Amino acid sequence: MSDFSKLEEKLNLSFKNKNLLKQAFVHRSFLNENPAPGLDHNERLEFLGDAVLELIVTEYLYNNYDNPEGELTSWRAALVNSKMLSSVAKELSFNDYILLSKGESQDVGRARQYILANAVEALIGAIYIDLGTDEADKFIKNHILSHLPAVLEKKLYRDPKSYLQELVQEKFGITPTYEVLEETGPDHAKTFIVGVYIEKELLAKGKGSNKQEAQEEAARNAIDTSPKIGV
Amino acid sequence: MSDFSKLEEKLNLSFKNKNLLKQAFVHRSFLNENPAPGLDHNERLEFLGDAVLELIVTEYLYNNYDNPEGELTSWRAALVNSKMLSSVAKELSFNDYILLSKGESQDVGRARQYILANAVEALIGAIYIDLGTDEADKFIKNHILSHLPAVLEKKLYRDPKSYLQELVQEKFGITPTYEVLEETGPDHAKTFIVGVYIEKELLAKGKGSNKQEAQEEAARNAIDTSPKIGV
């Protein structure tokens, strides 16, 4: 069993109810294999934490930016989507703490991404209940709103494929193309690796469980890392 | 111009910044015809108020009910959807306060429903900023969460057509039928009146801008008002 006191140390939090912290990391699949009296899965905490996260991010954007509601909505979406939250979870080593069934723990693809993102929301719910609004606010500012400058700079709130197309069009007067480089795995669990190109030059690769997802990641990687694009 | 001090009296609120209260009622169409320096439309307040409403309702449900997250989510949806919020707006006579363009004020159908619902969210945003969380909490408890018993009793969180079908099936062993009774208005702004029947007996009527909407309202009215159904 994971040592949650290390996690508390890492997060610089001290829970009054340690069980609540643990609950935030319990996926429903875990309880099927490990029924434990008094231990519930994290879905109700996630229900609460999602709303706490939404309000704290919304209020921050409202107070700090005069932009129209439509823009703030898309910035917020980029901050609270499962991609961003799962990357926050990975930064905080949540993979070491999440409690899953043996079967579920094999799957490290898209399903895990959702599980990690949900654990972040559940943890926010647990902080809010156990330690109050101010601590939830601090956690969200430190670990989620801290990504806002990158979201704005790299325009992560925009669909990456259309944004890359605009950038490439502007710089080179042509349209980037996508090509499937690899397709592996059984039908119900395929993985695609896609490359994005300017003419014949590979800008970046992306991986996903379908072509569209792999293309989006490739576009995002090109925007983030290709020296030819350089945002 | 509407007298917003009457509205404050009615809502038992006293705004420090009266302009913020007014802003909650300004639809973007109004500013096109009545540009006023310092007066903005209500969309940013709505962006904020929507998140405040979501958290306060979520926290209330979380604290008062042990039900699984999926159920709480559907109850919440029934409390914060535009149908419920526009009916709250009508109870509070928001039609007397909402500031619209002349064109927009002609339309009293579905578009108005959204405008009224958005004004409720914008007002919640304005209360939250100007008067704080406790007053927002009080407003939401008095005017929105007050509908929770009816939502639960009448199972308003369920699709009304399938719920009515279940009730009629159970009581009479048959399926209710729907019939269009009236279809009026030009193509771009049709109104349908639909009746819902058990065999040849009319249970209730419903009105809507398309058949589906009119059927749903008819089903809802049957559940709410028909002595044959009596939930």
Interface residues (C-beta under 8 A of the other chain):
Chain A: E43 R44 E46 F47 L48 D50 A51 V52 E54 L55 T58 E59 Y62 P68 E69 G70 L72 T73
Chain B: E43 R44 E46 F47 L48 D50 A51 V52 E54 L55 T58 E59 Y62 P68 E69 G70 L72 T73 G125
